[in-house]
Amino acid sequence: MFDSILIPVDGTDTMDELIKRGYELAQTHDADVHGLFVNNVSDIIPTTTAPAAPREIDEEVERQGERTLDQMRRLSPPGFDPITEFRQGNPANEIIRYTDENDIDCIVIGRKGTSILSHLGSNTSGVVQGSNVPVLVVPFGDSDAESEEA
């Protein structure tokens, strides 16, 4: 059913669980795995400080992205060699663009919160609304979902 699965990663503390779930789905379908890190420059610049020089910002964003993609590669089960890419821009738009450019069949993306409707997050919401492929939204911090799995 799925030949290629995209796991957008962001370096948050829930990322390892998201990657695990994505690889589980890939193993079930014998699918290739793609990892994508997308960051807006504004995501790493606190609004209360003076902006850094553009080159310093670009270098920090790139280091953050590479660390995150390295973690995804380290977590890959035997037999998987994820295709990874770093992009800058609006995360939801870049995830959808990458999906279209690389013939992705499914996106595995995370969310936080207790209500799928109120805590989807702008990036996840944008992907769900704009994607032409199935999107598996993995909940985090949802006590109801955790108790159902137990």
N, C-alpha and C positions, 0 to 999 in steps of 0.2 A: 504494500500500500504506500509506504514512504520509502523513497530511495535516498533522499537527502534531508537532513534535519539541521536547522539553524538554532543555535543556543546563543542569544545575545548575552554577553557578560558585562558586569559593571564594577566589579571589585568590592561589592558590599558583603556584609557578613553572611548573607544567605546564599551567596553565589555557589559555594561548594555543593549545597543540597540541590540547587537548580541544575548544575552540571551533572550530578549523579542521576537525577530524573531524566535528563536529556539522553544520557548514555544508555539508560535502561530501555528507553523507547527505541533508540537506534539499534540496540542488540536484538530487540524483539522483531524488528523489521529488516535486520541486516542492512542498515542504512549508513551512508556516509555522514559524518558530523562536521558541521561548520561552526566556528566560533567567531563572533564579531564583537569588537569593543568600539563603541561610539561615544564620543564625548564632545559636548559644547565647551568651548574655552571658558565660558562663564560659569561652568560647573565647578571649576577649581579655583576661581578667584573670589575670595570673600569680598562682599560689597563694602565692608568697613575699612578696607585697606586700599592704598594707592595701587593702581594696576602695575603689574610687572612689565618689563620690556617684552614685546611680542615674541622674540626668539626664546626667552626664558619660559614663557607660557607654553609655547609649542613643545619645548623640550620636556617640561614637566608632564604635559598631557601624554606625550609619547612614552615616557618612562612608566607612567601609571598604566597605560594601555598594554605595554609589553609585559609588565609584571602580572597583570590580570590574565593575559593570554597564555603566559608561561604556566600559571596555575592551572588553567584549563588543560593544557597539554600534560602536566604532571598527573592530573586526576583521570586521564584517559585509561580505560581498561586495556588489557592486552589485545592486540589486533586492531586497535583504533589509532589512526594518525589524523587528528582533526586538521582541517583546513582553516587557518585563522587569518583574520584581517583587522587592521586598525583603521578607523575612519573618524573624521571630525565633521560635525554638523548636528542637525536636529536628530536625536536618536531614533524616534519613531519613523521619520522619513528615510533615514539611512538604512534602517532594518528592512523596511519595505523595498527600498531600491535594491539592496543586496539580494533579497529574496527573489526579486524579478530577474536580476542579472545572472543569478547562479542556479536557476531552476530548482529552488528549494521547494520541498513538498509539505513541510510542517515547521512551525516555529514553536520552540519551547521557551517561555518567558515567565518571569516571576512577578508576584504581587505580594504586598504586605497588607496586614489589616484583618479585620474581623468580618467585613462585609464586601463581597465581590463588587457590589454596585457603588459603594461609597469610597472604597480604598483601592481602586484599580490602579491609580497612578496615571499621570499624563502620558508617559511613554508607552506603558502597557495598553492604555486605552486607545492611543493613537494607532498602535500596531493592530489591535483587535478590530478597530473600525476600518482601517485602511488595507488590511491584508486580503489577498485573493486566495490564500491557502489556509488550511486549518491552523489555529493557534491554541496550543495547550498552555493554559495559565496555571502555574504552580503556586499554591497559596503558602504563605509563610506567616507565622504569628497568629494563626487561626486555631484557637483551642478546640473548636468543634471538629475541624478536620483532623486534628491530631488525635482526639478521642475516638473518632470513627475508625482510624487506622489501627488502634490498639486492640 
